[in-house]
Structures are given as C-alpha cells and as structure tokens.
Amino acid sequence: MDAQERISAALGRLHAASPAGFAIALHVRFTAPRYLLQSYAKDWLDTYSRLGLVLNDPVVRWGFANTGWARWSTLAAQDDAGVLDLAAEHGLAHGVVMAHVRDGSRSMAGFARPDRELTDAEIAAISADFTELHDLTQGAETLSPRVHETLRQMSVFLTHG
C-alpha cells in the first residue's frame, strides 16, 4: 500500500471511530498546522469560528501542552468558557484529545462521539491511526506531489465541504 492509500485508509477508520467528527492538525508550527483536516458538522465549525472558541478551548490548550491522550470529560475543570458544553449542544458530547511529537514536530487532534465515551481499545486504535498520519506526513518535502496535493485537497474538502 502506498502512502496515499495508507492515509486514506487511516482517515476512513478515524471517520468510523468518531461519528461526531474530528479535527486533526498535523505538524503545527507556532499556531498553524501544515494540514488541518476537520469533519465536524458545519454548524459547529461556524459557531466555533464565529465565537473565537479556539482561544479558550481546553482541548486545544491540552494539545499544545501535553503528549498522549485525555478524554474530554477530564478537561471540564479547565473549561471556564464552557466550550465543551457548547460542543455537546452541537452533538460533540464525548471525545478524546491526542497530541504527538516526533523529531520536533507536533500534531494534535480531537475525536468526538455523540453517544458515549470512547473505550480504551477505541482510543488505542485511534491513536495508532493518528500517529500513522503524523508519521506519513512528517516530511512534506519528501511526499510525492500527488500525495501532497491529495492532502491539500482533503484539508480543504473536509474543512469546507
């Protein structure tokens, strides 16, 4: 399987594991990711953007400050702005945040479900796919032009489509 097929397969599994959507920021430099893949519902993305929630989002703060993973439910005490409650009102009731750093490059992501907490086994599978995405996209300069363009298009499509 080539890199493009592996990336597509990992994203397919992540879609299935997080029915309320995900946001994956790959290779964040300062505050901007090389690739941003979002599959949350448009109404949530619009609300999040309109209210400028990224500045107060405990999931984002955790992703910048830690590595590994944490259930969103453990971040409630750090959510003075009520971002997690608002997310739950939009169907993102349960989730997990992950952050991974390798060779100085940080990627972070949130994965959500509307109905229940993710199990430890589900989190382990999500983590494996997330880490694979990080590793496969680590050296963008070494990706084939076809893979790079596919990722760029996926980033635009998932975020705006």
Residue, then its C-alpha position, 0 to 999 in steps of 0.5 A: m500500500d502506498a502512502q496515499e492509500r495508507i492515509s486514506a485508509a487511516l482517515g476512513r477508520l478515524h471517520a468510523a471511530s468518531p461519528a461526531g467528527f474530528a479535527i486533526a492538525l498535523h505538524v503545527r508550527f507556532t499556531a498553524p498546522r501544515y494540514l488541518l483536516q476537520s469533519y465536524a458538522k458545519d454548524w459547529l465549525d461556524t459557531y466555533s469560528r464565529l465565537g473565537l472558541v479556539l482561544n479558550d478551548p481546553v482541548v486545544r490548550w491540552g494539545f499544545a501542552n501535553t503528549g498522549w491522550a485525555r478524554w474530554s470529560t477530564l478537561a471540564a475543570q479547565d473549561d471556564a468558557g464552557v466550550l465543551d458544553l457548547a460542543a455537546e449542544h452541537g452533538l460533540a458530547h464525548g471525545v478524546v484529545m491526542a497530541h504527538v511529537r516526533d523529531g520536533s514536530r507536533s500534531m494534535a487532534g480531537f475525536a468526538r462521539p455523540d453517544r458515549e465515551l470512547t473505550d480504551a481499545e477505541i482510543a488505542a486504535i485511534s491513536a495508532d491511526f493518528t500517529e500513522l498520519h503524523d508519521l506519513t506526513q512528517g516530511a512534506e518535502t519528501l511526499s510525492p506531489r500527488v500525495h501532497e496535493t491529495l492532502r491539500q485537497m482533503s484539508v480543504f474538502l473536509t474543512h469546507g465541504 
